[in-house]
Amino acid sequence: MTEASDNHAMPPTTRAYSTITPSWQRFHEFAAPLQSNSGAGSAAASSSNQQQHPYARQYSHVYAARLAGLRSRCLENARRTLKENGVDEDDVMVVDRIIQVEEGKLSILVGTIVKETDPKRRPVVSSTYDDEDACSFLFPNGLAAKGARVEGAQEPLRAHLFDSKKGDLLHLEDESGRVELFPFGDSQNSMDVDNADALDANKVATGVVAAVIGEVIEGKGVMHVRSIHFAGPPLFGHDAKSADGMRGTLAGETETDDPQILLVSGLAFGTDSPSDIKAGGSLALRREMLLEYLTNSDIGNGAAISRVIVAGGGVAPPKKDAFADSNKENNHHTNGNKSKKTKYESTSPMAFSLRELDVYFSEILSSGIPVDYIPGWHDPTNANWPQRPIHSCLLPNSCSFVDLFQRSTNPYECTVGEKVRVLGSDGLNVADLRRFLPRSVTNAGGDAGEELTAVSAVDALNHTFRYGHIAPTGPDSLPMFPSSESDPFILNKRPVVYFSGNCEKFETRVVGANGEEIASANAEKDVSRLICIPSFALTGEVVLVNLKTLECQVMSFDDVRL
């Protein structure tokens, strides 16, 4: 291939292209009240005259709907394990309702896990709840582990260790009743099962639906569990990873020209990260470096990016002193008989952050790059999951790009190309789950007690995949709208790309049919790519995903070394 002559202009660079079919509207209809105007899906949410307001339902219906949706899959996996271990199904009783279980007989029960902690060991949570400390309500500052890894990270502050010796109890519950669960001891091995199927109370959380195989001890009412089985992800269709609808717009493209999506979270407009203050860097400069990479197609492989997905964290966490100043100003004007101002007016920190975010998105969109924005737990939208799309009036410039800018719900779901299903969230569901999944116990020294380390973000994301549920800890600890007819967070269709935003570092894993880790995305046909997107404010990193090969590449924007 020869170089172009100076007398001839270089051909214009065009971008890779991929079609998209949004499907996040199914989440919106469970969150939007009647006559909602918060974004996509509101028409479907308000079309029925018989629709009830979300809070007219009871939260018990959430667990009932979840159990009904996952029961058959859990039971199927339990029966498969029995068959693989050579156990005759006729020797095992499948109990439809927990209240009907018989003592002394090997049985299969399906229900919802409930973890009860001794009241003396429960974390202390403040009884007050307002908009200025919504973050501390979910993750109380008083529980912060000493020597936190990254200051300001949206991470669970401490994982709680389940310890039956200290009064903690584990139950399996359905609409008829509950039974206490206890794992088989090492000496009790009447059925040979894989260690991966053994019951471990520190690998489950309240709200997880599971099938357990065991028997209730006579006179004690406690079930000794031999194995536990989750719903798992659904299987792929025959052409689940077809590349149709994904292509580069230039002829003679190479593998590097395959369409890619850029995943980013934690842009945090309105502040500099704590790590920048210490290192002398600038988050604003790193955002500009990312913008230049996206809009200048001659830099790197930026022309291959067909879509940008922002997984929450667009605006910085609110500061208490800013809210205090705003409240003082409100009281001053109210007492002076002047018009009352709110913290969302044009002079407030939140409004300023949103304007910056809006201008930033509009510059990306003006270059012809589609942007999907997932709201996060600091954005001005509802706190309960599923979160509604951010209102169009808050991002007026971006919303003027009607064909390029999408305001999605949290969680996010779409199909890129023909069959590449993408599913993910801002990461709050994963962060909340990690609080209940401790990984190790270390002595803090002296009488300081025990320090716990939560499992990694990719491990927690993998757990949700195996559970067959995006947000298993809701509504127990993750705020959630009550739903009665069905649970929108059940994995009814298997995602090809499954991500979580606002993580402390980049992690990825390729999993197979049952959620087990495999070596490569090309090793098997039916695989899914799990991705933990690092917070841009903390790391300066974004993730590129090749839509044809599912390979990941991390791009780092470091201004300190310039």
Solvent accessible surface area in square Angstrom, and as a share of the most:
residue,aa,sasa,rsa
1,M,246,1.10
2,T,127,0.74
3,E,167,0.75
4,A,56,0.44
5,S,56,0.36
6,D,148,0.77
7,N,137,0.70
8,H,127,0.57
9,A,99,0.77
10,M,141,0.63
11,P,100,0.63
12,P,113,0.71
13,T,65,0.38
14,T,59,0.34
15,R,40,0.15
16,A,12,0.09
17,Y,91,0.35
18,S,7,0.04
19,T,45,0.26
20,I,37,0.19
21,T,80,0.47
22,P,40,0.25
23,S,31,0.20
24,W,1,0.00
25,Q,59,0.26
26,R,72,0.26
27,F,0,0.00
28,H,1,0.00
29,E,72,0.32
30,F,30,0.13
31,A,0,0.00
32,A,0,0.00
33,P,29,0.18
34,L,82,0.41
35,Q,165,0.73
36,S,18,0.12
37,N,117,0.60
38,S,16,0.10
39,G,14,0.14
40,A,37,0.29
41,G,15,0.15
42,S,20,0.13
43,A,80,0.62
44,A,60,0.47
45,A,2,0.02
46,S,38,0.25
47,S,86,0.56
48,S,55,0.35
49,N,155,0.80
50,Q,167,0.74
51,Q,37,0.17
52,Q,106,0.47
53,H,85,0.38
54,P,1,0.01
55,Y,117,0.44
56,A,64,0.49
57,R,31,0.11
58,Q,117,0.52
59,Y,86,0.33
60,S,73,0.47
61,H,74,0.33
62,V,1,0.01
63,Y,56,0.21
64,A,53,0.41
65,A,10,0.08
66,R,1,0.00
67,L,13,0.07
68,A,80,0.62
69,G,36,0.34
70,L,1,0.00
71,R,57,0.21
72,S,78,0.50
73,R,44,0.16
74,C,0,0.00
75,L,22,0.11
76,E,97,0.44
77,N,32,0.16
78,A,0,0.00
79,R,92,0.33
80,R,97,0.35
81,T,13,0.07
82,L,1,0.00
83,K,159,0.67
84,E,128,0.58
85,N,54,0.28
86,G,69,0.67
87,V,33,0.19
88,D,78,0.40
89,E,82,0.37
90,D,128,0.66
91,D,101,0.52
92,V,11,0.06
93,M,60,0.27
94,V,48,0.27
95,V,7,0.04
96,D,95,0.49
97,R,104,0.38
98,I,7,0.04
99,I,118,0.60
100,Q,98,0.44
101,V,32,0.18
102,E,77,0.35
103,E,86,0.39
104,G,39,0.38
105,K,101,0.43
106,L,32,0.16
107,S,0,0.00
108,I,2,0.01
109,L,1,0.00
110,V,3,0.02
111,G,0,0.00
112,T,8,0.05
113,I,0,0.00
114,V,22,0.13
115,K,34,0.14
116,E,59,0.26
117,T,27,0.15
118,D,35,0.18
119,P,95,0.59
120,K,188,0.80
121,R,59,0.21
122,R,131,0.48
123,P,65,0.41
124,V,130,0.75
125,V,68,0.39
126,S,69,0.45
127,S,114,0.74
128,T,86,0.50
129,Y,118,0.45
130,D,66,0.34
131,D,74,0.38
132,E,52,0.23
133,D,28,0.14
134,A,27,0.21
135,C,35,0.21
136,S,26,0.17
137,F,80,0.33
138,L,22,0.11
139,F,14,0.06
140,P,16,0.10
141,N,104,0.53
142,G,78,0.75
143,L,48,0.24
144,A,47,0.36
145,A,28,0.21
146,K,165,0.70
147,G,77,0.74
148,A,64,0.50
149,R,145,0.53
150,V,52,0.30
151,E,105,0.47
152,G,56,0.54
153,A,19,0.15
154,Q,35,0.15
155,E,18,0.08
156,P,10,0.06
157,L,47,0.24
158,R,94,0.34
159,A,1,0.01
160,H,40,0.18
161,L,33,0.16
162,F,24,0.10
163,D,32,0.16
164,S,57,0.37
165,K,191,0.81
166,K,98,0.41
167,G,43,0.41
168,D,1,0.01
169,L,69,0.34
170,L,6,0.03
171,H,18,0.08
172,L,0,0.00
173,E,57,0.25
174,D,17,0.09
175,E,131,0.59
176,S,24,0.15
177,G,28,0.27
178,R,103,0.38
179,V,12,0.07
180,E,49,0.22
181,L,5,0.03
182,F,88,0.36
183,P,57,0.36
184,F,45,0.19
185,G,37,0.36
186,D,148,0.77
187,S,104,0.67
188,Q,79,0.35
189,N,114,0.59
190,S,82,0.53
191,M,16,0.07
192,D,116,0.60
193,V,29,0.16
194,D,90,0.47
195,N,135,0.69
196,A,77,0.60
197,D,29,0.15
198,A,50,0.39
199,L,14,0.07
200,D,57,0.30
201,A,15,0.12
202,N,29,0.15
203,K,114,0.48
204,V,2,0.01
205,A,0,0.00
206,T,22,0.13
207,G,0,0.00
208,V,1,0.01
209,V,2,0.01
210,A,0,0.00
211,A,0,0.00
212,V,0,0.00
213,I,0,0.00
214,G,0,0.00
215,E,39,0.17
216,V,6,0.03
217,I,49,0.25
218,E,123,0.55
219,G,76,0.73
220,K,148,0.63
221,G,37,0.36
222,V,29,0.17
223,M,0,0.00
224,H,32,0.14
225,V,2,0.01
226,R,32,0.12
227,S,0,0.00
228,I,9,0.05
229,H,10,0.04
230,F,20,0.08
231,A,5,0.04
232,G,10,0.09
233,P,11,0.07
234,P,25,0.15
235,L,139,0.69
236,F,28,0.12
237,G,49,0.47
238,H,174,0.78
239,D,78,0.40
240,A,12,0.10
241,K,65,0.27
242,S,28,0.18
243,A,42,0.32
244,D,92,0.48
245,G,19,0.18
246,M,7,0.03
247,R,123,0.45
248,G,15,0.14
249,T,73,0.43
250,L,91,0.45
251,A,105,0.82
252,G,79,0.76
253,E,62,0.28
254,T,84,0.49
255,E,121,0.54
256,T,94,0.54
257,D,54,0.28
258,D,12,0.06
259,P,0,0.00
260,Q,13,0.06
261,I,0,0.00
262,L,0,0.00
263,L,0,0.00
264,V,2,0.01
265,S,0,0.00
266,G,4,0.03
267,L,2,0.01
268,A,10,0.07
269,F,11,0.05
270,G,40,0.39
271,T,37,0.21
272,D,60,0.31
273,S,4,0.03
274,P,39,0.25
275,S,46,0.30
276,D,5,0.03
277,I,133,0.68
278,K,159,0.67
279,A,62,0.48
280,G,68,0.66
281,G,14,0.13
282,S,36,0.23
283,L,0,0.00
284,A,51,0.40
285,L,79,0.39
286,R,15,0.05
287,R,14,0.05
288,E,92,0.41
289,M,48,0.22
290,L,2,0.01
291,L,11,0.05
292,E,84,0.38
293,Y,8,0.03
294,L,1,0.00
295,T,44,0.25
296,N,52,0.27
297,S,27,0.17
298,D,116,0.60
299,I,67,0.34
300,G,69,0.66
301,N,41,0.21
302,G,0,0.00
303,A,23,0.18
304,A,6,0.04
305,I,1,0.00
306,S,5,0.03
307,R,13,0.05
308,V,2,0.01
309,I,0,0.00
310,V,1,0.01
311,A,0,0.00
312,G,0,0.00
313,G,6,0.06
314,G,0,0.00
315,V,2,0.01
316,A,12,0.09
317,P,58,0.37
318,P,41,0.26
319,K,116,0.49
320,K,105,0.44
321,D,91,0.47
322,A,26,0.20
323,F,24,0.10
324,A,42,0.33
325,D,90,0.46
326,S,16,0.11
327,N,69,0.35
328,K,139,0.59
329,E,72,0.32
330,N,20,0.10
331,N,90,0.46
332,H,125,0.56
333,H,33,0.15
334,T,68,0.39
335,N,123,0.63
336,G,42,0.41
337,N,145,0.74
338,K,131,0.55
339,S,93,0.60
340,K,141,0.60
341,K,65,0.27
342,T,76,0.44
343,K,46,0.20
344,Y,109,0.41
345,E,50,0.22
346,S,75,0.49
347,T,110,0.64
348,S,9,0.06
349,P,76,0.48
350,M,27,0.12
351,A,14,0.11
352,F,104,0.43
353,S,9,0.06
354,L,9,0.04
355,R,117,0.43
356,E,58,0.26
357,L,0,0.00
358,D,4,0.02
359,V,74,0.42
360,Y,8,0.03
361,F,1,0.00
362,S,19,0.12
363,E,76,0.34
364,I,3,0.02
365,L,1,0.01
366,S,78,0.50
367,S,41,0.26
368,G,41,0.39
369,I,1,0.00
370,P,22,0.14
371,V,0,0.00
372,D,0,0.00
373,Y,0,0.00
374,I,0,0.00
375,P,0,0.00
376,G,1,0.01
377,W,47,0.16
378,H,14,0.06
379,D,10,0.05
380,P,31,0.20
381,T,36,0.21
382,N,29,0.15
383,A,53,0.41
384,N,27,0.14
385,W,0,0.00
386,P,1,0.01
387,Q,3,0.01
388,R,49,0.18
389,P,2,0.01
390,I,1,0.00
391,H,62,0.28
392,S,42,0.27
393,C,88,0.53
394,L,51,0.26
395,L,0,0.00
396,P,80,0.50
397,N,73,0.37
398,S,0,0.00
399,C,33,0.20
400,S,79,0.51
401,F,61,0.25
402,V,118,0.68
403,D,133,0.69
404,L,45,0.23
405,F,15,0.06
406,Q,50,0.22
407,R,50,0.18
408,S,0,0.00
409,T,1,0.00
410,N,0,0.00
411,P,0,0.00
412,Y,0,0.00
413,E,5,0.02
414,C,0,0.00
415,T,18,0.10
416,V,0,0.00
417,G,5,0.05
418,E,93,0.42
419,K,91,0.39
420,V,1,0.01
421,R,44,0.16
422,V,0,0.00
423,L,1,0.01
424,G,2,0.02
425,S,2,0.01
426,D,2,0.01
427,G,8,0.07
428,L,8,0.04
429,N,3,0.01
430,V,3,0.01
431,A,9,0.07
432,D,2,0.01
433,L,0,0.00
434,R,5,0.02
435,R,44,0.16
436,F,49,0.20
437,L,1,0.00
438,P,15,0.10
439,R,133,0.49
440,S,50,0.32
441,V,75,0.43
442,T,78,0.45
443,N,138,0.71
444,A,45,0.35
445,G,45,0.43
446,G,83,0.79
447,D,153,0.79
448,A,63,0.49
449,G,44,0.43
450,E,61,0.28
451,E,37,0.17
452,L,22,0.11
453,T,43,0.25
454,A,10,0.08
455,V,17,0.09
456,S,15,0.10
457,A,4,0.03
458,V,8,0.05
459,D,38,0.20
460,A,0,0.00
461,L,1,0.01
462,N,15,0.08
463,H,25,0.11
464,T,0,0.00
465,F,0,0.00
466,R,67,0.25
467,Y,2,0.01
468,G,0,0.00
469,H,3,0.01
470,I,2,0.01
471,A,0,0.00
472,P,1,0.01
473,T,2,0.01
474,G,0,0.00
475,P,28,0.17
476,D,84,0.43
477,S,26,0.17
478,L,1,0.00
479,P,35,0.22
480,M,4,0.02
481,F,7,0.03
482,P,0,0.00
483,S,4,0.03
484,S,39,0.25
485,E,138,0.62
486,S,52,0.33
487,D,5,0.02
488,P,8,0.05
489,F,2,0.01
490,I,6,0.03
491,L,2,0.01
492,N,97,0.50
493,K,124,0.52
494,R,10,0.04
495,P,0,0.00
496,V,1,0.00
497,V,0,0.00
498,Y,2,0.01
499,F,1,0.01
500,S,0,0.00
501,G,1,0.01
502,N,10,0.05
503,C,6,0.04
504,E,32,0.14
505,K,110,0.47
506,F,55,0.23
507,E,29,0.13
508,T,48,0.28
509,R,45,0.16
510,V,8,0.05
511,V,0,0.00
512,G,0,0.00
513,A,35,0.27
514,N,99,0.51
515,G,1,0.01
516,E,79,0.35
517,E,114,0.51
518,I,28,0.14
519,A,105,0.81
520,S,43,0.28
521,A,3,0.02
522,N,113,0.58
523,A,64,0.50
524,E,85,0.38
525,K,130,0.55
526,D,56,0.29
527,V,0,0.00
528,S,0,0.00
529,R,17,0.06
530,L,0,0.00
531,I,0,0.00
532,C,0,0.00
533,I,0,0.00
534,P,0,0.00
535,S,10,0.07
536,F,0,0.00
537,A,10,0.08
538,L,30,0.15
539,T,44,0.25
540,G,0,0.00
541,E,41,0.19
542,V,0,0.00
543,V,0,0.00
544,L,1,0.00
545,V,0,0.00
546,N,17,0.09
547,L,4,0.02
548,K,81,0.35
549,T,33,0.19
550,L,3,0.02
551,E,79,0.35
552,C,32,0.19
553,Q,86,0.38
554,V,52,0.30
555,M,42,0.19
556,S,71,0.46
557,F,15,0.06
558,D,53,0.28
559,D,14,0.07
560,V,77,0.44
561,R,210,0.77
562,L,150,0.74
